[in-house]
């Protein structure tokens, strides 16, 4: 199974990387529903999030937690929400979305973002993460 996420991991498609370790990768969505919208994926290609083994699933959320905390400091919001959908890309992933109203979490709000703005926000988040 090869997806757009596989191509991003391989460096074939550029992205605004937020964080990475040996098992997980986080990057900004280029069509965010809100500024700071981040995708967090396991490097292992698995289509359905609930097909991940228990440890990998739990560790995915542990990997996402400091990213969410950094987003809260960089992007004005009340909280960072998490959405698991998984139909649009057949590679398990979670969406971290800064929000202040439930309507902020609608994918109908997705709009192309200025790459310079994404780069600036990504640098600020990475700085808080120490990467």
N, C-alpha and C positions, 0 to 999 in steps of 0.2 A: 504494500500500500504506500503510495507516494502522494503526499498532499502539499499544499502551499506551505504548510508549517515545516515539512521535511526540507523543502527548498530553502526556507529561511534558515533553518538549522545548519544546512550545508553551505550557507553563504551565497547561494545562487540568486537569492532575492534579498535586497538590503532591508534593514529594519532599524528601528530606534530601540536598541537593546537597553533593558533596565537592569536585569540581573541574570546570572547564570552560574550553575554548578555542574557537577558531573551527571546529574539526573534531570535537571529542570532548566527551563529557559523562560524568561519573561521579556515582553516587548510591547511597545505601544501599538494599538490598533490604528491604522491609517485612516479609518472612517469611524472615529470615536462617537459614541452617543453623548459623551461629556468629555471635556478636557481631562487627560490623565487616564483614560480608558486603557487598561492594560490586559494583555492576554498572557496567561501563565500555562505552560504546557510541560508535560513530561517529555524527555527526549525519546523515550521508548514509544514507538508507534502503536497505539492502541486506539481503536475507533471510539469505544463507548467508555465513559469515565468509570462506570460501575463494573467494567471488566478489568480495571487496574487491580493488582493485588493489594491487599489491605494496607500493607506497609507503605507502598508507593502512593496510594490514595491519601493516607494520613500525612505523609511527608510532603505531598503537593500543597496541602493547606498550610503546613508549617513553613514551607518555602514562601508562600504567598503572604503570610502574616506581616513580616517586616516591610514588604513592598506596600501593602495597604497602609501601614502606619506612616511610611514616608509620603505616600500620596496625600494623606490627610494634612500633612504639613506644607505641601507645595501647592495643592489645588484647593481653593475655597470650597468647603463642603461640610455637611453635618456628619457624614459617615462615608465609608467606602463599602458599597454593596458587592455581592458576589452572585454571578449568574452562571449557571451551567445549562447550556442548550445542546450544542453538539450536532446539529443537523447541517449547518452551513459548511463545516470542515470536518471531515471524518478522521479526526485526531483529537483525542481527549484534551480538553482545555477548560479553563475557567476564565470568566471576564471579571476583572476588578474595576468597578465604576464608581468614582466619586459622585455623591448625590446629596441633595438637600430636600428633594420631594420625590415621591414614588414615581411620578411621571418622568423624572430624569433617567429612569432605567429602561425606557422604551427604545427598542432598536429602530423604531421609526424616526428617532432623532439623529441617526447616524449621518454624518456629513464628512466630506473630505476635509482634512486639516492641513494647514500650511506646514510644509516640511520643516521650515525654520522654527516655527513655534513648537513642533514636536521635538526637535533637537534640543531646544532650550529647556523645555520641561523635563526631558529625559536626563539631561545633564544635572539638573537640580535634584531629581529623585536619586540618581546614582550617587551624587555627593552625600546625600543623607545616609545612603546605604554603605558608604565607604568603598564604592567600587568605581 
